[in-house]
Amino acid sequence: MLSILIPVWNVTPELAYMTERNLVLLKERTTLAHEVIVVDNGSPYKRTYPALIVVPWTENKGIAAAWNAGMGLAHGDVLCFLNNDVEVTPGWEVALCEAALDGRRIAFPYTDQGDGIPRRADTAGVAGWCFAIRASLAREIGRFDETFSPAFYEDTDWLYRAWLQGIELSPVPGAVVKHQRRTTASYLPNMDLLFKAHRLKYAWKWRLDPSEAPPFYARTIRDYVPEETDVASARDA
């Protein structure tokens, strides 16, 4: 089974509507056996969450805390960490699960930047707003660092830890997920300062140069292209 973990912080009616719409599309376009776990970070605006589990926090504890809470509640063999400002396309989870179940790997989708052409997501082919991993492997990496609260660099820190443990970071051409980019984070007070502060914190934690990209950005990027399509084990789990 696939566990989909989604942190939510709806600070405007428009964001609340976007979240509900994307969750409805997620339900309609996900065919594998799955559960959806929504952690609401104290949203002032709420709508209907078509999810199996909803954790209604009264304050914004941050993305890292929400993902940690979701991991603690998940029952699936594969975990997908997903932002609420993404729109999945049909078949998205089949390709991601296949890649995630094949070895020590984190699977990332391709994305559509609005021109209808799917391509690798973000820099170095990683997408902190959508990635899938075998649950046992995620727990081997450990919890997200909640000092990167409420947002920024919690995903970079976690992916860097994974890379240090020899885990592959693989873009998956067969999975396409559209991302609207920082629709929620733009409402954080002093967002630019917070981003810079967490970049410095990440660099200090790992003794890296904050002016340089994370070391895993310089790896040889290899797309995951399976020889055969066989996700029966994920579908039936």
Secondary structure, DSSP 4 states (H G I P E B T S, - for coil): -EEEEEEE---SHHHHHHHHHHHHHHHHH--SSEEEEEEEE--SS------SEEEEESS---HHHHHHHHHHH---SEEEEE-TTEEE-TTHHHHHHHHHTSSSEEEEEEEE-SSS-EEE-SGGG--TTEEEEEHHHHHHH----TTS-SSSSHHHHHHHHHHHTT-EEEEEEEEEEEE--STTGGGSTTHHHHHHHHHHHHHHHHT--TTSPPGGGGSPP-----SS---HHHHH-
